[in-house]
Amino acid sequence: MNIAFIGAGFVADYYATTLRNHPHLVLKAVWDRDTARLAKYCAHWKFKAARSYEEILNDRSIELVINLTNPSSHYEVSRAALEAGKHVYSEKPLAMQVSDAKALAALAEKKGLQLSGAPCTHLGEAAQTIIKTVREGKVGTPRLAYAELDDGPIHMLGMQSWSSESGAPWPWRDELEVGCTLEHAGYYATTLVSMFGPVKRVTACNTLLVPDKGVPTPPQPDLSIGVLEHESGVTSRITCTIYASHDHSLRVFGDGGVLVAGECWDYGAGVGIYPRRGMGLRVEKRLASAHRAGIGLVPVKLVRKPKFEWKTRGSNRMDFMRGPAELVEAVAQKRPSRISAQFSLHLNEIVLALDGRKPGGLTTELTTRCEVPSPMPWAT
């Protein structure tokens, strides 16, 4: 399928470097409203720059638009592509309002098009291993999960100097104005929904820990703690912050054991189980720091070794193009995508409920549902 990138900022490098893993996806053009940034990106990666977004929309040979713009532009850019008859894969969030995300999903259905949204974490080898392990009952009946997305005090770590391989600055302004929850909660929410099914209710508490981060941006909560009540009866908790020390661990607590994973941004991250039966009080007391202590951990072999090239600077050891590739494969096979419009819409509503947009507590009854994505063929 012929594709186009809209947006040539920081995240676009992640898509460029993993495009090589999917030779059946042919990048025909890139466009960005910042002409200098577009020229620099295309020169670095040897891509063709379009003269305008309209040029891409009017090119009938381009069937898929990959929306890599900043969050406030996601809805308008995706809507224009769908109206032009093109499939859409959008960076997160799908939209900044649930109503806009619903409108995109409805438009895609009306047009008979595929609509997907990042992240594609649940398609990675580590996530597929986690999901398979729980599905097969290796930890007994799962009842609770803790997901951490703590990224350290970024305003103290030189965030304004960070840049991508092609020289695009890290979008620190979006991180502070949009908030860490909308930017990051999806990395684990995708896995949790894939593992435990759709969420019926979200209770979130948000607060602003550091009002003055040394840059002129509107203050948004920099800590959110949310409880997800899945329809299956499992409860999960997601913590997002840009102040607490870096921690991207996941723990799934079951009657027969505790599954531990160390990093959602690494498709090859280690996975292990602490058996609960017959382990004694001493080990049970240390489960709170299981991912650090390493006592009694039984390693779980990944369903396969990660199969993709990764050569760009950054902490994300992920195949960012696996999401668009899944969409294209679903179109070719005439089947629902593992990141369907309803799945992406449900994830969008979850992260917006977690975010809250202002300090305080809030319980949200979700209005969307989705089917649980089928396992990747190599993870059955």
C-alpha positions as YAML, in Angstrom:
chain: A
units: angstrom
residues:
- id: 1
  name: MET
  ca: [0.00, 0.00, 0.00]
- id: 2
  name: ASN
  ca: [1.17, 3.53, -0.77]
- id: 3
  name: ILE
  ca: [1.27, 5.71, 2.34]
- id: 4
  name: ALA
  ca: [2.01, 9.28, 3.40]
- id: 5
  name: PHE
  ca: [3.31, 10.83, 6.62]
- id: 6
  name: ILE
  ca: [1.66, 14.03, 7.82]
- id: 7
  name: GLY
  ca: [3.98, 15.65, 10.32]
- id: 8
  name: ALA
  ca: [7.78, 15.60, 10.37]
- id: 9
  name: GLY
  ca: [8.47, 16.25, 14.02]
- id: 10
  name: PHE
  ca: [10.17, 14.20, 16.73]
- id: 11
  name: VAL
  ca: [7.99, 11.09, 16.58]
- id: 12
  name: ALA
  ca: [8.21, 10.93, 12.77]
- id: 13
  name: ASP
  ca: [11.78, 9.66, 13.12]
- id: 14
  name: TYR
  ca: [10.52, 6.60, 15.00]
- id: 15
  name: TYR
  ca: [8.24, 5.79, 12.08]
- id: 16
  name: ALA
  ca: [10.98, 6.45, 9.52]
- id: 17
  name: THR
  ca: [13.51, 4.15, 11.13]
- id: 18
  name: THR
  ca: [11.08, 1.24, 11.48]
- id: 19
  name: LEU
  ca: [9.55, 1.64, 8.02]
- id: 20
  name: ARG
  ca: [12.31, -0.61, 6.68]
- id: 21
  name: ASN
  ca: [10.75, -3.54, 8.54]
- id: 22
  name: HIS
  ca: [7.68, -3.38, 6.30]
- id: 23
  name: PRO
  ca: [8.77, -3.26, 2.65]
- id: 24
  name: HIS
  ca: [5.16, -3.69, 1.48]
- id: 25
  name: LEU
  ca: [4.48, -0.16, 2.78]
- id: 26
  name: VAL
  ca: [5.67, 2.42, 0.23]
- id: 27
  name: LEU
  ca: [6.10, 5.96, 1.50]
- id: 28
  name: LYS
  ca: [5.07, 8.23, -1.37]
- id: 29
  name: ALA
  ca: [5.23, 11.63, 0.33]
- id: 30
  name: VAL
  ca: [5.62, 13.59, 3.56]
- id: 31
  name: TRP
  ca: [4.07, 16.92, 4.45]
- id: 32
  name: ASP
  ca: [4.48, 19.27, 7.40]
- id: 33
  name: ARG
  ca: [3.19, 22.84, 7.77]
- id: 34
  name: ASP
  ca: [6.67, 23.86, 8.92]
- id: 35
  name: THR
  ca: [8.53, 23.97, 5.59]
- id: 36
  name: ALA
  ca: [11.99, 24.15, 7.20]
- id: 37
  name: ARG
  ca: [11.31, 21.13, 9.38]
- id: 38
  name: LEU
  ca: [9.86, 19.24, 6.39]
- id: 39
  name: ALA
  ca: [12.93, 19.96, 4.26]
- id: 40
  name: LYS
  ca: [15.31, 18.85, 7.01]
- id: 41
  name: TYR
  ca: [13.39, 15.63, 7.68]
- id: 42
  name: CYS
  ca: [13.09, 14.65, 4.02]
- id: 43
  name: ALA
  ca: [16.75, 15.44, 3.35]
- id: 44
  name: HIS
  ca: [17.84, 13.24, 6.24]
- id: 45
  name: TRP
  ca: [15.67, 10.25, 5.32]
- id: 46
  name: LYS
  ca: [15.68, 10.76, 1.52]
- id: 47
  name: PHE
  ca: [11.89, 11.06, 1.42]
- id: 48
  name: LYS
  ca: [9.80, 13.06, -1.04]
- id: 49
  name: ALA
  ca: [8.23, 16.23, 0.33]
- id: 50
  name: ALA
  ca: [4.71, 17.12, -0.79]
- id: 51
  name: ARG
  ca: [3.90, 20.73, -1.60]
- id: 52
  name: SER
  ca: [0.71, 20.70, 0.47]
- id: 53
  name: TYR
  ca: [-1.65, 18.42, 2.37]
- id: 54
  name: GLU
  ca: [-4.15, 18.88, -0.44]
- id: 55
  name: GLU
  ca: [-1.63, 17.36, -2.85]
- id: 56
  name: ILE
  ca: [-1.60, 14.18, -0.75]
- id: 57
  name: LEU
  ca: [-5.37, 14.15, -0.33]
- id: 58
  name: ASN
  ca: [-5.85, 14.47, -4.09]
- id: 59
  name: ASP
  ca: [-3.34, 11.71, -4.91]
- id: 60
  name: ARG
  ca: [-5.50, 8.64, -5.49]
- id: 61
  name: SER
  ca: [-2.47, 6.32, -5.37]
- id: 62
  name: ILE
  ca: [-2.00, 7.12, -1.66]
- id: 63
  name: GLU
  ca: [-4.37, 4.91, 0.34]
- id: 64
  name: LEU
  ca: [-3.17, 5.43, 3.93]
- id: 65
  name: VAL
  ca: [-2.39, 8.64, 5.80]
- id: 66
  name: ILE
  ca: [-0.28, 8.32, 8.94]
- id: 67
  name: ASN
  ca: [-1.11, 11.30, 11.14]
- id: 68
  name: LEU
  ca: [2.00, 12.38, 13.07]
- id: 69
  name: THR
  ca: [0.95, 15.95, 13.81]
- id: 70
  name: ASN
  ca: [0.69, 17.47, 17.27]
- id: 71
  name: PRO
  ca: [-2.33, 16.35, 19.37]
- id: 72
  name: SER
  ca: [-4.42, 19.47, 18.79]
- id: 73
  name: SER
  ca: [-4.31, 18.81, 15.03]
- id: 74
  name: HIS
  ca: [-5.14, 15.10, 15.09]
- id: 75
  name: TYR
  ca: [-8.89, 15.42, 14.59]
- id: 76
  name: GLU
  ca: [-8.83, 17.86, 11.66]
- id: 77
  name: VAL
  ca: [-6.02, 16.07, 9.82]
- id: 78
  name: SER
  ca: [-7.61, 12.64, 10.24]
- id: 79
  name: ARG
  ca: [-11.08, 13.88, 9.28]
- id: 80
  name: ALA
  ca: [-9.77, 15.41, 6.05]
- id: 81
  name: ALA
  ca: [-8.01, 12.15, 5.13]
- id: 82
  name: LEU
  ca: [-11.13, 10.05, 5.79]
- id: 83
  name: GLU
  ca: [-13.28, 12.42, 3.77]
- id: 84
  name: ALA
  ca: [-10.79, 12.04, 0.94]
- id: 85
  name: GLY
  ca: [-11.32, 8.25, 1.04]
- id: 86
  name: LYS
  ca: [-8.06, 7.28, 2.73]
- id: 87
  name: HIS
  ca: [-7.43, 4.93, 5.63]
- id: 88
  name: VAL
  ca: [-5.96, 6.64, 8.70]
- id: 89
  name: TYR
  ca: [-3.47, 5.66, 11.37]
- id: 90
  name: SER
  ca: [-3.14, 8.43, 13.95]
- id: 91
  name: GLU
  ca: [-0.63, 9.10, 16.67]
- id: 92
  name: LYS
  ca: [-2.15, 9.33, 20.14]
- id: 93
  name: PRO
  ca: [-4.59, 10.59, 21.17]
- id: 94
  name: LEU
  ca: [-7.09, 9.94, 18.40]
- id: 95
  name: ALA
  ca: [-8.73, 13.24, 19.34]
- id: 96
  name: MET
  ca: [-8.77, 15.63, 22.28]
- id: 97
  name: GLN
  ca: [-12.52, 15.20, 22.78]
- id: 98
  name: VAL
  ca: [-14.50, 11.95, 22.96]
- id: 99
  name: SER
  ca: [-17.14, 13.46, 20.67]
- id: 100
  name: ASP
  ca: [-14.52, 14.15, 18.00]
- id: 101
  name: ALA
  ca: [-13.10, 10.63, 18.30]
- id: 102
  name: LYS
  ca: [-16.61, 9.20, 17.92]
- id: 103
  name: ALA
  ca: [-17.16, 11.37, 14.85]
- id: 104
  name: LEU
  ca: [-13.98, 9.99, 13.27]
- id: 105
  name: ALA
  ca: [-15.01, 6.40, 13.98]
- id: 106
  name: ALA
  ca: [-18.47, 7.02, 12.52]
- id: 107
  name: LEU
  ca: [-17.00, 8.66, 9.41]
- id: 108
  name: ALA
  ca: [-14.59, 5.76, 8.87]
- id: 109
  name: GLU
  ca: [-17.45, 3.26, 9.14]
- id: 110
  name: LYS
  ca: [-19.61, 5.27, 6.75]
- id: 111
  name: LYS
  ca: [-16.79, 5.40, 4.20]
- id: 112
  name: GLY
  ca: [-15.82, 1.75, 4.64]
- id: 113
  name: LEU
  ca: [-12.33, 2.75, 5.76]
- id: 114
  name: GLN
  ca: [-9.94, 1.56, 8.46]
- id: 115
  name: LEU
  ca: [-9.15, 3.95, 11.32]
- id: 116
  name: SER
  ca: [-6.47, 3.06, 13.87]
- id: 117
  name: GLY
  ca: [-4.64, 4.92, 16.58]
- id: 118
  name: ALA
  ca: [-1.30, 4.56, 18.33]
- id: 119
  name: PRO
  ca: [0.20, 3.12, 20.37]
- id: 120
  name: CYS
  ca: [0.62, -0.41, 19.07]
- id: 121
  name: THR
  ca: [2.23, -1.66, 22.30]
- id: 122
  name: HIS
  ca: [-0.07, -4.66, 22.55]
- id: 123
  name: LEU
  ca: [1.27, -5.97, 19.23]
- id: 124
  name: GLY
  ca: [4.80, -6.25, 20.62]
- id: 125
  name: GLU
  ca: [6.48, -9.48, 21.64]
- id: 126
  name: ALA
  ca: [6.63, -8.65, 25.36]
- id: 127
  name: ALA
  ca: [2.98, -7.57, 25.53]
- id: 128
  name: GLN
  ca: [1.83, -10.61, 23.54]
- id: 129
  name: THR
  ca: [3.79, -12.80, 25.97]
- id: 130
  name: ILE
  ca: [2.13, -11.10, 28.96]
- id: 131
  name: ILE
  ca: [-1.34, -11.48, 27.46]
- id: 132
  name: LYS
  ca: [-0.75, -15.14, 26.49]
- id: 133
  name: THR
  ca: [0.66, -16.00, 29.93]
- id: 134
  name: VAL
  ca: [-2.38, -14.58, 31.72]
- id: 135
  name: ARG
  ca: [-4.81, -16.07, 29.19]
- id: 136
  name: GLU
  ca: [-3.34, -19.53, 29.77]
- id: 137
  name: GLY
  ca: [-3.87, -19.25, 33.54]
- id: 138
  name: LYS
  ca: [-0.19, -19.18, 34.49]
- id: 139
  name: VAL
  ca: [-0.94, -16.79, 37.38]
- id: 140
  name: GLY
  ca: [-4.30, -18.31, 38.22]
- id: 141
  name: THR
  ca: [-7.34, -16.04, 38.22]
- id: 142
  name: PRO
  ca: [-6.13, -12.44, 37.65]
- id: 143
  name: ARG
  ca: [-7.80, -9.86, 39.85]
- id: 144
  name: LEU
  ca: [-5.58, -6.78, 39.90]
- id: 145
  name: ALA
  ca: [-2.89, -5.08, 37.80]
- id: 146
  name: TYR
  ca: [-0.56, -2.16, 38.53]
- id: 147
  name: ALA
  ca: [0.91, -0.26, 35.58]
- id: 148
  name: GLU
  ca: [3.53, 2.44, 36.15]
- id: 149
  name: LEU
  ca: [4.35, 5.18, 33.65]
- id: 150
  name: ASP
  ca: [6.69, 7.39, 35.67]
- id: 151
  name: ASP
  ca: [9.20, 9.36, 33.61]
- id: 152
  name: GLY
  ca: [11.20, 11.36, 36.10]
- id: 153
  name: PRO
  ca: [11.27, 15.16, 36.59]
- id: 154
  name: ILE
  ca: [11.67, 15.99, 32.90]
- id: 155
  name: HIS
  ca: [11.86, 19.75, 33.52]
- id: 156
  name: MET
  ca: [15.07, 19.08, 35.48]
- id: 157
  name: LEU
  ca: [16.62, 16.76, 32.89]
- id: 158
  name: GLY
  ca: [17.36, 19.13, 29.99]
- id: 159
  name: MET
  ca: [14.16, 18.44, 28.05]
- id: 160
  name: GLN
  ca: [14.60, 21.52, 25.85]
- id: 161
  name: SER
  ca: [17.87, 20.13, 24.48]
- id: 162
  name: TRP
  ca: [16.53, 16.70, 23.45]
- id: 163
  name: SER
  ca: [16.29, 16.03, 19.72]
- id: 164
  name: SER
  ca: [15.59, 13.21, 17.28]
- id: 165
  name: GLU
  ca: [17.98, 11.68, 14.77]
- id: 166
  name: SER
  ca: [16.95, 14.12, 12.04]
- id: 167
  name: GLY
  ca: [17.30, 17.04, 14.44]
- id: 168
  name: ALA
  ca: [13.66, 17.65, 15.41]
- id: 169
  name: PRO
  ca: [13.34, 18.97, 18.99]
- id: 170
  name: TRP
  ca: [11.51, 16.84, 21.54]
- id: 171
  name: PRO
  ca: [7.98, 18.29, 21.84]
- id: 172
  name: TRP
  ca: [8.29, 19.36, 25.46]
- id: 173
  name: ARG
  ca: [5.61, 21.99, 25.02]
- id: 174
  name: ASP
  ca: [3.05, 19.34, 24.00]
- id: 175
  name: GLU
  ca: [4.18, 17.16, 26.90]
- id: 176
  name: LEU
  ca: [3.45, 19.95, 29.37]
- id: 177
  name: GLU
  ca: [0.36, 21.45, 27.73]
- id: 178
  name: VAL
  ca: [-1.33, 18.19, 26.70]
- id: 179
  name: GLY
  ca: [-0.12, 16.39, 29.82]
- id: 180
  name: CYS
  ca: [1.76, 13.18, 30.55]
- id: 181
  name: THR
  ca: [-1.43, 11.11, 30.87]
- id: 182
  name: LEU
  ca: [-2.73, 11.69, 27.33]
- id: 183
  name: GLU
  ca: [0.79, 11.21, 26.01]
- id: 184
  name: HIS
  ca: [1.64, 8.01, 27.87]
- id: 185
  name: ALA
  ca: [-1.32, 6.17, 29.44]
- id: 186
  name: GLY
  ca: [-2.11, 4.38, 26.19]
- id: 187
  name: TYR
  ca: [1.15, 2.42, 26.27]
- id: 188
  name: TYR
  ca: [-0.25, 0.22, 29.02]
- id: 189
  name: ALA
  ca: [-3.98, 0.77, 28.48]
- id: 190
  name: THR
  ca: [-3.70, -1.08, 25.13]
- id: 191
  name: THR
  ca: [-2.22, -4.14, 26.87]
- id: 192
  name: LEU
  ca: [-4.66, -4.01, 29.78]
- id: 193
  name: VAL
  ca: [-7.72, -3.88, 27.50]
- id: 194
  name: SER
  ca: [-6.27, -6.62, 25.29]
- id: 195
  name: MET
  ca: [-5.73, -8.77, 28.38]
- id: 196
  name: PHE
  ca: [-8.79, -8.03, 30.54]
- id: 197
  name: GLY
  ca: [-11.31, -6.65, 28.04]
- id: 198
  name: PRO
  ca: [-13.11, -3.31, 27.83]
- id: 199
  name: VAL
  ca: [-13.43, -0.89, 30.75]
- id: 200
  name: LYS
  ca: [-16.80, 0.15, 32.14]
- id: 201
  name: ARG
  ca: [-15.69, 2.77, 34.67]
- id: 202
  name: VAL
  ca: [-12.63, 4.95, 35.33]
- id: 203
  name: THR
  ca: [-11.94, 6.72, 38.61]
- id: 204
  name: ALA
  ca: [-9.07, 9.16, 38.34]
- id: 205
  name: CYS
  ca: [-7.28, 11.58, 40.64]
- id: 206
  name: ASN
  ca: [-5.05, 14.27, 39.16]
- id: 207
  name: THR
  ca: [-2.85, 16.88, 40.74]
- id: 208
  name: LEU
  ca: [-0.19, 19.43, 39.81]
- id: 209
  name: LEU
  ca: [3.00, 18.76, 41.73]
- id: 210
  name: VAL
  ca: [5.27, 21.39, 40.15]
- id: 211
  name: PRO
  ca: [3.37, 24.50, 38.98]
- id: 212
  name: ASP
  ca: [6.49, 26.28, 37.70]
- id: 213
  name: LYS
  ca: [8.60, 24.11, 35.43]
- id: 214
  name: GLY
  ca: [10.70, 27.00, 34.21]
- id: 215
  name: VAL
  ca: [8.92, 27.46, 30.87]
- id: 216
  name: PRO
  ca: [5.82, 29.51, 29.96]
- id: 217
  name: THR
  ca: [3.13, 26.85, 29.50]
- id: 218
  name: PRO
  ca: [-0.36, 26.49, 30.96]
- id: 219
  name: PRO
  ca: [-0.13, 24.28, 34.07]
- id: 220
  name: GLN
  ca: [-1.60, 20.82, 33.57]
- id: 221
  name: PRO
  ca: [-1.66, 17.95, 36.10]
- id: 222
  name: ASP
  ca: [1.70, 16.18, 36.16]
- id: 223
  name: LEU
  ca: [0.44, 13.23, 38.20]
- id: 224
  name: SER
  ca: [-2.60, 11.06, 37.55]
- id: 225
  name: ILE
  ca: [-3.62, 7.89, 39.32]
- id: 226
  name: GLY
  ca: [-6.52, 6.05, 37.74]
- id: 227
  name: VAL
  ca: [-8.47, 2.91, 38.56]
- id: 228
  name: LEU
  ca: [-9.94, 0.99, 35.61]
- id: 229
  name: GLU
  ca: [-12.84, -1.35, 36.28]
- id: 230
  name: HIS
  ca: [-12.94, -3.92, 33.48]
- id: 231
  name: GLU
  ca: [-16.20, -5.63, 32.55]
- id: 232
  name: SER
  ca: [-14.45, -8.96, 33.18]
- id: 233
  name: GLY
  ca: [-14.24, -8.12, 36.89]
- id: 234
  name: VAL
  ca: [-10.50, -7.35, 36.91]
- id: 235
  name: THR
  ca: [-9.36, -4.00, 38.32]
- id: 236
  name: SER
  ca: [-6.25, -2.25, 37.03]
- id: 237
  name: ARG
  ca: [-4.46, 0.89, 38.09]
- id: 238
  name: ILE
  ca: [-2.42, 3.20, 35.86]
- id: 239
  name: THR
  ca: [-0.10, 5.82, 37.32]
- id: 240
  name: CYS
  ca: [1.32, 8.56, 35.06]
- id: 241
  name: THR
  ca: [3.73, 11.24, 36.23]
- id: 242
  name: ILE
  ca: [6.61, 13.39, 34.99]
- id: 243
  name: TYR
  ca: [8.05, 13.82, 38.46]
- id: 244
  name: ALA
  ca: [8.55, 10.43, 40.15]
- id: 245
  name: SER
  ca: [11.66, 8.41, 39.26]
- id: 246
  name: HIS
  ca: [11.55, 6.45, 36.01]
- id: 247
  name: ASP
  ca: [9.48, 3.28, 36.33]
- id: 248
  name: HIS
  ca: [7.62, 1.54, 33.50]
- id: 249
  name: SER
  ca: [6.85, -1.71, 35.27]
- id: 250
  name: LEU
  ca: [3.69, -3.81, 35.09]
- id: 251
  name: ARG
  ca: [2.48, -6.29, 37.70]
- id: 252
  name: VAL
  ca: [-0.51, -8.58, 37.28]
- id: 253
  name: PHE
  ca: [-1.69, -10.15, 40.53]
- id: 254
  name: GLY
  ca: [-3.44, -13.52, 40.34]
- id: 255
  name: ASP
  ca: [-4.42, -16.20, 42.82]
- id: 256
  name: GLY
  ca: [-1.57, -18.39, 41.64]
- id: 257
  name: GLY
  ca: [1.19, -15.88, 41.07]
- id: 258
  name: VAL
  ca: [2.33, -12.39, 40.20]
- id: 259
  name: LEU
  ca: [3.44, -11.59, 36.68]
- id: 260
  name: VAL
  ca: [6.12, -8.90, 36.43]
- id: 261
  name: ALA
  ca: [7.30, -7.00, 33.34]
- id: 262
  name: GLY
  ca: [9.86, -4.25, 33.36]
- id: 263
  name: GLU
  ca: [9.24, -1.92, 30.43]
- id: 264
  name: CYS
  ca: [6.30, -1.20, 28.11]
- id: 265
  name: TRP
  ca: [8.50, 0.68, 25.59]
- id: 266
  name: ASP
  ca: [10.66, -2.38, 24.87]
- id: 267
  name: TYR
  ca: [9.19, -5.18, 22.74]
- id: 268
  name: GLY
  ca: [11.90, -7.46, 24.11]
- id: 269
  name: ALA
  ca: [11.43, -6.61, 27.80]
- id: 270
  name: GLY
  ca: [11.80, -9.39, 30.33]
- id: 271
  name: VAL
  ca: [8.73, -11.11, 31.76]
- id: 272
  name: GLY
  ca: [8.60, -13.31, 34.85]
- id: 273
  name: ILE
  ca: [6.28, -14.87, 37.42]
- id: 274
  name: TYR
  ca: [6.46, -15.06, 41.19]
- id: 275
  name: PRO
  ca: [4.50, -18.19, 42.21]
- id: 276
  name: ARG
  ca: [2.19, -17.48, 45.12]
- id: 277
  name: ARG
  ca: [1.30, -20.99, 46.22]
- id: 278
  name: GLY
  ca: [3.72, -22.42, 48.76]
- id: 279
  name: MET
  ca: [6.07, -19.44, 48.69]
- id: 280
  name: GLY
  ca: [5.77, -18.45, 52.31]
- id: 281
  name: LEU
  ca: [5.32, -15.14, 54.08]
- id: 282
  name: ARG
  ca: [8.91, -13.96, 53.48]
- id: 283
  name: VAL
  ca: [8.62, -13.94, 49.70]
- id: 284
  name: GLU
  ca: [5.07, -12.55, 49.73]
- id: 285
  name: LYS
  ca: [6.27, -9.55, 51.73]
- id: 286
  name: ARG
  ca: [8.88, -8.81, 49.09]
- id: 287
  name: LEU
  ca: [6.45, -8.85, 46.16]
- id: 288
  name: ALA
  ca: [5.98, -5.09, 46.56]
- id: 289
  name: SER
  ca: [9.49, -4.69, 45.15]
- id: 290
  name: ALA
  ca: [9.54, -7.86, 43.09]
- id: 291
  name: HIS
  ca: [10.78, -6.22, 39.92]
- id: 292
  name: ARG
  ca: [13.85, -4.99, 41.83]
- id: 293
  name: ALA
  ca: [14.51, -7.84, 44.29]
- id: 294
  name: GLY
  ca: [14.47, -10.71, 41.80]
- id: 295
  name: ILE
  ca: [13.85, -13.32, 44.51]
- id: 296
  name: GLY
  ca: [12.04, -16.42, 43.34]
- id: 297
  name: LEU
  ca: [11.27, -15.02, 39.89]
- id: 298
  name: VAL
  ca: [10.54, -17.65, 37.24]
- id: 299
  name: PRO
  ca: [11.42, -16.19, 33.79]
- id: 300
  name: VAL
  ca: [8.82, -16.50, 31.04]
- id: 301
  name: LYS
  ca: [10.18, -17.09, 27.55]
- id: 302
  name: LEU
  ca: [8.97, -14.53, 25.03]
- id: 303
  name: VAL
  ca: [6.63, -15.91, 22.36]
- id: 304
  name: ARG
  ca: [9.39, -14.98, 19.93]
- id: 305
  name: LYS
  ca: [12.41, -12.72, 19.81]
- id: 306
  name: PRO
  ca: [11.59, -9.19, 18.60]
- id: 307
  name: LYS
  ca: [11.98, -9.10, 14.82]
- id: 308
  name: PHE
  ca: [12.62, -5.57, 13.67]
- id: 309
  name: GLU
  ca: [15.46, -3.16, 13.04]
- id: 310
  name: TRP
  ca: [15.92, -0.24, 15.37]
- id: 311
  name: LYS
  ca: [18.70, 2.30, 14.89]
- id: 312
  name: THR
  ca: [17.30, 5.64, 16.03]
- id: 313
  name: ARG
  ca: [18.27, 7.42, 19.22]
- id: 314
  name: GLY
  ca: [15.73, 7.15, 22.00]
- id: 315
  name: SER
  ca: [14.40, 4.91, 24.74]
- id: 316
  name: ASN
  ca: [11.54, 3.38, 22.72]
- id: 317
  name: ARG
  ca: [12.62, -0.05, 21.50]
- id: 318
  name: MET
  ca: [9.40, -0.48, 19.55]
- id: 319
  name: ASP
  ca: [8.37, -1.12, 15.97]
- id: 320
  name: PHE
  ca: [6.25, 2.00, 15.49]
- id: 321
  name: MET
  ca: [5.27, 0.95, 11.97]
- id: 322
  name: ARG
  ca: [3.78, -2.33, 13.21]
- id: 323
  name: GLY
  ca: [0.51, -0.50, 13.87]
- id: 324
  name: PRO
  ca: [0.13, 0.83, 10.30]
- id: 325
  name: ALA
  ca: [1.29, -2.56, 8.96]
- id: 326
  name: GLU
  ca: [-1.47, -4.27, 10.96]
- id: 327
  name: LEU
  ca: [-4.03, -1.89, 9.44]
- id: 328
  name: VAL
  ca: [-2.79, -2.60, 5.92]
- id: 329
  name: GLU
  ca: [-2.83, -6.37, 6.53]
- id: 330
  name: ALA
  ca: [-6.40, -6.12, 7.85]
- id: 331
  name: VAL
  ca: [-7.46, -4.30, 4.68]
- id: 332
  name: ALA
  ca: [-5.80, -6.94, 2.49]
- id: 333
  name: GLN
  ca: [-7.34, -9.83, 4.45]
- id: 334
  name: LYS
  ca: [-10.75, -8.10, 4.77]
- id: 335
  name: ARG
  ca: [-10.82, -8.59, 8.53]
- id: 336
  name: PRO
  ca: [-11.09, -6.32, 11.58]
- id: 337
  name: SER
  ca: [-7.80, -4.73, 12.57]
- id: 338
  name: ARG
  ca: [-6.26, -5.58, 15.95]
- id: 339
  name: ILE
  ca: [-6.30, -1.80, 16.40]
- id: 340
  name: SER
  ca: [-9.81, -1.23, 15.11]
- id: 341
  name: ALA
  ca: [-11.63, 2.09, 15.16]
- id: 342
  name: GLN
  ca: [-13.71, 0.89, 18.13]
- id: 343
  name: PHE
  ca: [-10.59, -0.27, 20.00]
- id: 344
  name: SER
  ca: [-8.87, 3.09, 19.35]
- id: 345
  name: LEU
  ca: [-12.03, 4.98, 20.33]
- id: 346
  name: HIS
  ca: [-12.33, 3.03, 23.58]
- id: 347
  name: LEU
  ca: [-8.68, 3.68, 24.40]
- id: 348
  name: ASN
  ca: [-9.19, 7.36, 23.63]
- id: 349
  name: GLU
  ca: [-12.10, 7.55, 26.07]
- id: 350
  name: ILE
  ca: [-10.07, 5.74, 28.75]
- id: 351
  name: VAL
  ca: [-7.09, 8.11, 28.57]
- id: 352
  name: LEU
  ca: [-9.33, 11.19, 28.47]
- id: 353
  name: ALA
  ca: [-11.12, 9.90, 31.58]
- id: 354
  name: LEU
  ca: [-7.76, 9.31, 33.27]
- id: 355
  name: ASP
  ca: [-6.54, 12.76, 32.29]
- id: 356
  name: GLY
  ca: [-9.44, 14.76, 33.68]
- id: 357
  name: ARG
  ca: [-7.94, 18.05, 32.38]
- id: 358
  name: LYS
  ca: [-7.91, 19.59, 35.87]
- id: 359
  name: PRO
  ca: [-6.76, 18.68, 39.39]
- id: 360
  name: GLY
  ca: [-9.16, 16.67, 41.51]
- id: 361
  name: GLY
  ca: [-10.99, 13.36, 41.47]
- id: 362
  name: LEU
  ca: [-13.47, 12.17, 38.88]
- id: 363
  name: THR
  ca: [-15.40, 8.97, 38.16]
- id: 364
  name: THR
  ca: [-16.44, 8.43, 34.54]
- id: 365
  name: GLU
  ca: [-18.87, 5.84, 33.23]
- id: 366
  name: LEU
  ca: [-17.53, 4.99, 29.79]
- id: 367
  name: THR
  ca: [-19.83, 5.08, 26.80]
- id: 368
  name: THR
  ca: [-17.72, 3.03, 24.39]
- id: 369
  name: ARG
  ca: [-16.84, -0.65, 24.18]
- id: 370
  name: CYS
  ca: [-14.64, -2.78, 21.93]
- id: 371
  name: GLU
  ca: [-13.85, -6.36, 21.06]
- id: 372
  name: VAL
  ca: [-10.73, -7.89, 22.58]
- id: 373
  name: PRO
  ca: [-8.07, -8.00, 19.84]
- id: 374
  name: SER
  ca: [-7.09, -11.45, 18.64]
- id: 375
  name: PRO
  ca: [-3.53, -12.60, 19.37]
- id: 376
  name: MET
  ca: [-0.83, -12.06, 16.78]
- id: 377
  name: PRO
  ca: [-0.50, -15.22, 14.67]
- id: 378
  name: TRP
  ca: [2.92, -15.97, 16.16]
- id: 379
  name: ALA
  ca: [1.57, -15.65, 19.74]
- id: 380
  name: THR
  ca: [-1.29, -18.17, 19.77]
...
